[in-house]
Amino acid sequence: MHQVSIVNDMVIRFANVNGTGSASANNMFSKAIFRMGIPVSPKNIFPSNIQGLPTWYEVRINENGYLGRRDGIDLLVGVNAQTQARDIQDVKPGGYFVYDSTKKLHQEYIRDDIHYLGIPMMELSMQHFDHPRQQQLFKNVIYVGALAALINIDLEVLKQIIREQFGKKEKLIPPNFKSLELGYQYVLDHYEYPLNIHLERRDKIGDKIMIEGNMATGLGAIYAGATVAAWYPITPSTSVVKGFETYAKKLRIDPETGKKKYAILQAEDELAAIGMVIGATWNGARSFTATSGPGVSLMSEFIGLAYFAEIPVVLVNVQRGGPSTGMPTRTQQPDILSSAYASHGDTKHILLFPSTPAECFEMTADAFDLADRLQTPIIVMSDLDLGMNSHLSPPLVWDEKRTYDRGKVLNADDLDQIEKYGRYLDVDDDGICYRTIPGTHPTKGSFFTRGTSRDEYAKYTEDGAVYVRIVDRILKKWETAKKYVPTPEMYQEQNSSTDGILFFGTTTYAALEAMDLLKQQGINLDAIRIKALPFNQHVVDFVKAHKRVFVIEQNRDGQFRSLLVNELEIPPAQLVPVLNYDGMPITADAIMQKILSNLPEPANHKSKVL
Amino acid sequence: MTFIKPKFRHPLLPKNKIGYYKADYEGAISTLCAGCGHDSISGAIVQACFELSIEPHKIAKVSGIGCSSKTPTYFLGKSHGFNSVHGRMPSITTGANMANRDLIYLGVSGDGDTASIGMGQFVHVIRRNLNMVYIVMNNGCYGLTKGQDSATADFGSISKAGSINPFEAIDLVGLSLELGATFVARSFSGDKTQLVPLIKAAISHPGFAFLDVLSPCVTFNNNKGSTKSYDFVRDHMEATATIDLVPEEEEITVAYPEGSTTSVSLHDGSTIQLQKLAPDWNPTDRRSAFNNLQSAKAKGEILTGLLYINPESQDMHELVETVPSPLNSLQEKDLCPGPEALDKINDSFR
């Protein structure tokens, strides 16, 4: 097999057993590449289990910055005997299978189109470490050391990461160094190195950071001034509140009393979690909850109450594979419709679609302003891929001039100026009314919040005309919202094709790569990334300007496409679904193939080179 | 029948210590059935808040769904209220209380709203010892949907239509005692002399105060054979003690025969004074409360009054260690760490 050198462009997968300490070794591997200035994107493919089941960690390295998932494994580190047969099949022809040669490989696993690199990881570990737990843990570091030699990772970068990681447990530093060197030296002694696929230092990271979306979301809530976080544990959203707590403990403790300037409430279920959020925001605090699809289903009744009674709510939906319990540890974008129209009766909700951790931070913070401004639920639509995987992201930004927009809230002085206060009076003709917080004024401004129909003065009514007036006024707010929500991102100064692609959230990574791949084939597509529902005029204009728009999303039923059809009354035939819903993040290749199969007539494309 | 509540009040009617008339604590005119027990409870709430001289806007009324949950419209018209969704009043109150610990939270629920659809939230709010008053207006049936048995309907109780309830009742008082509620009482809508001081004591209690108030449904469950009718409850009531709440600055003036009284001091300095009817009952001992409850049940009696109080109660804010000032009063400068701190955070992810 003749080998061409491939630099800084590869997919490496680690096949591990969950609960064996592989995560920290794998993270160390990704971080080292990041610190070598090379764009990198790791993804955990993990089971819904605590210990003993297979788990994979897949790392795409691409110096051009294409960091969506890519099919085809160039190098697989297989340290899970359970999955070895399948893992070997997953390596692409010409690729490498690195394995623990302490045990001999089964003959039937041998393929003649890939390379086998045996490292006696467990044997080396047992020779140098006494304790079984240590032997297990350091085995992982040994393969990182071997990889350092095989693909050219700077050993000093790895050592620095170890020093930082074990700054407080210094005695763990030498055995980690030792393990790295054991793996490294073994490769030096037994194989030619580096492999044809390898790394070279670059300077392509700039000021970017590597962070999980959920951590950034939690930080967004800290910066936006959330004081009450109510939640019920559910994968993949759990680390949102954990992120909030991590930073609240650092940044929100009153130095004088040692008491907390926040409350984290682990509720009995998702119904209670959102009830607590509604109670807290009704009472003037900023509050949020984080959940996933099943949680949104359970919260639906309360979401309707918040919509109809006009109470601010920030809800983070970290989506996972559905329906029902579905694939709890796999990614999808399957809650578009159930979130947009959550609850019975006529309801629709503002959705935000972050695609990077920086946007998780920014949009979560924005969600609090929007919720207060528009007095309605705001749902931040993240997903497992974005939330639970580390992503290369622009740094988190907080403009020092930024101030909280608490919306239309009357204080005691304001109330004194008002003859008769009406909670649901549309004074400013924008659909948004003035609210009061309990306890504000001894005699003015109190009202009864209810999920039943009521008039402008919050008084119960079953008068049909009044009901229509109120629900139509709430719809006016939906129009007002279009001015406040983030506008879509366009990827061209001017439209230049008859076809366009439309996407949102984590689909962005693969969609942009697919766009470039098609461009290399002479197919030019215009692109738009949606950041929010309600859709504003930019979305309408983009769709109108194209004969066909490919709507790329990660669910079976093309839910976003349905949403576009429903909200904008677009003829369905104009929107072509491009879907992926196997639980793995969508790939550029899959998008490209689907689009190509829909382009029978190349002449349709102005820029196509014939 | 009129739907307009007269605003005229006699000028010589008494004001309370902060200058409010009792009328200042009233709400809109009730639309419940004439003779409904719930209206009497609303009246007792008005009386208790008036006597305690609470500023009306310092109270938040919270309820779920059902006849009982409609009542907050009929009392404390100057207080904010929240009629939420069925069985979910505790979570709304929990969030509200976390946002502002300085208000008084008055939760009103029914037996359907608490013992069936809301059981999950009920038991968990007890666990957290949220500082609130939780009143169940207990009539053993679903009124708004025309009188179906609820989960508190007693075994063998006969409905208006003549069917006999084949299921065991959930006793909310026994349950809340078991779960460690720090204030547990039962009363009867028709006994204002007992109910008003109980509500006052519940408001003064720093923690979860549970009041199960038997409140007959005149339309669907006041028939012969019902164990939640006016007649049945009156005939079977047995009280632990007569109760009086003495505010901090007032002297205890009522004299009782020695040995028959007991008093419990509350955090706010007030005192609950009890004229005991059962000699072996100790209001601060849960076991004693259990025993009395069980023996009353065995005798076919309904035990009312204050059953248990934990004078050492620490409310949820103490448990989760929040700052003394209400969280909703914290300003941007208290909450937002600013761009410099974010630079450092960004660095930690490189």
Chai-1 contact restraints between the chains, C-beta under 6 A:
chainA,res_idxA,chainB,res_idxB,connection_type,confidence,min_distance_angstrom,max_distance_angstrom,comment,restraint_id
A,I209,B,N346,contact,1.0,0.0,6.0,A-B,restraint_1
A,I209,B,F349,contact,1.0,0.0,6.0,A-B,restraint_2
A,I209,B,R350,contact,1.0,0.0,6.0,A-B,restraint_3
A,M210,B,F349,contact,1.0,0.0,6.0,A-B,restraint_4
A,I211,B,F349,contact,1.0,0.0,6.0,A-B,restraint_5
A,Y223,B,C336,contact,1.0,0.0,6.0,A-B,restraint_6
A,G225,B,L335,contact,1.0,0.0,6.0,A-B,restraint_7
A,G225,B,C336,contact,1.0,0.0,6.0,A-B,restraint_8
A,T227,B,L327,contact,1.0,0.0,6.0,A-B,restraint_9
A,V228,B,M98,contact,1.0,0.0,6.0,A-B,restraint_10
A,V228,B,A99,contact,1.0,0.0,6.0,A-B,restraint_11
A,L251,B,P337,contact,1.0,0.0,6.0,A-B,restraint_12
A,D254,B,V323,contact,1.0,0.0,6.0,A-B,restraint_13
A,K259,B,E321,contact,1.0,0.0,6.0,A-B,restraint_14
A,K259,B,V323,contact,1.0,0.0,6.0,A-B,restraint_15
A,K260,B,E321,contact,1.0,0.0,6.0,A-B,restraint_16
A,K260,B,T322,contact,1.0,0.0,6.0,A-B,restraint_17
A,K261,B,V323,contact,1.0,0.0,6.0,A-B,restraint_18
A,K261,B,L330,contact,1.0,0.0,6.0,A-B,restraint_19
A,A263,B,M98,contact,1.0,0.0,6.0,A-B,restraint_20
A,A263,B,V320,contact,1.0,0.0,6.0,A-B,restraint_21
A,A263,B,T322,contact,1.0,0.0,6.0,A-B,restraint_22
A,E268,B,G120,contact,1.0,0.0,6.0,A-B,restraint_23
A,E268,B,H124,contact,1.0,0.0,6.0,A-B,restraint_24
A,A272,B,S91,contact,1.0,0.0,6.0,A-B,restraint_25
A,A272,B,Q121,contact,1.0,0.0,6.0,A-B,restraint_26
A,G275,B,R88,contact,1.0,0.0,6.0,A-B,restraint_27
A,G275,B,S91,contact,1.0,0.0,6.0,A-B,restraint_28
A,G275,B,I92,contact,1.0,0.0,6.0,A-B,restraint_29
A,M276,B,S91,contact,1.0,0.0,6.0,A-B,restraint_30
A,M276,B,T94,contact,1.0,0.0,6.0,A-B,restraint_31
A,M276,B,G95,contact,1.0,0.0,6.0,A-B,restraint_32
A,V277,B,G95,contact,1.0,0.0,6.0,A-B,restraint_33
A,G279,B,I92,contact,1.0,0.0,6.0,A-B,restraint_34
A,G279,B,G95,contact,1.0,0.0,6.0,A-B,restraint_35
A,G279,B,A96,contact,1.0,0.0,6.0,A-B,restraint_36
A,A280,B,G95,contact,1.0,0.0,6.0,A-B,restraint_37
A,A280,B,M98,contact,1.0,0.0,6.0,A-B,restraint_38
A,A280,B,A99,contact,1.0,0.0,6.0,A-B,restraint_39
A,N283,B,A96,contact,1.0,0.0,6.0,A-B,restraint_40
A,N283,B,A99,contact,1.0,0.0,6.0,A-B,restraint_41
A,N283,B,N100,contact,1.0,0.0,6.0,A-B,restraint_42
A,N283,B,N328,contact,1.0,0.0,6.0,A-B,restraint_43
A,G284,B,A99,contact,1.0,0.0,6.0,A-B,restraint_44
A,G284,B,N328,contact,1.0,0.0,6.0,A-B,restraint_45
A,A285,B,A99,contact,1.0,0.0,6.0,A-B,restraint_46
A,A285,B,L327,contact,1.0,0.0,6.0,A-B,restraint_47
A,A285,B,N328,contact,1.0,0.0,6.0,A-B,restraint_48
A,E301,B,V85,contact,1.0,0.0,6.0,A-B,restraint_49
A,L305,B,V85,contact,1.0,0.0,6.0,A-B,restraint_50
A,P395,B,N346,contact,1.0,0.0,6.0,A-B,restraint_51
A,L396,B,L342,contact,1.0,0.0,6.0,A-B,restraint_52
A,L396,B,N346,contact,1.0,0.0,6.0,A-B,restraint_53
A,W398,B,P339,contact,1.0,0.0,6.0,A-B,restraint_54
A,W398,B,L342,contact,1.0,0.0,6.0,A-B,restraint_55
A,E400,B,P339,contact,1.0,0.0,6.0,A-B,restraint_56
A,Y404,B,E332,contact,1.0,0.0,6.0,A-B,restraint_57
A,P438,B,A60,contact,1.0,0.0,6.0,A-B,restraint_58
A,P438,B,H80,contact,1.0,0.0,6.0,A-B,restraint_59
A,G439,B,H57,contact,1.0,0.0,6.0,A-B,restraint_60
A,G439,B,K58,contact,1.0,0.0,6.0,A-B,restraint_61
A,G439,B,L103,contact,1.0,0.0,6.0,A-B,restraint_62
A,P442,B,E55,contact,1.0,0.0,6.0,A-B,restraint_63
A,P442,B,H57,contact,1.0,0.0,6.0,A-B,restraint_64
A,S446,B,K78,contact,1.0,0.0,6.0,A-B,restraint_65
A,S446,B,S79,contact,1.0,0.0,6.0,A-B,restraint_66
A,S446,B,H80,contact,1.0,0.0,6.0,A-B,restraint_67
A,F448,B,G81,contact,1.0,0.0,6.0,A-B,restraint_68
A,T449,B,F82,contact,1.0,0.0,6.0,A-B,restraint_69
A,R450,B,N83,contact,1.0,0.0,6.0,A-B,restraint_70
A,G451,B,V85,contact,1.0,0.0,6.0,A-B,restraint_71
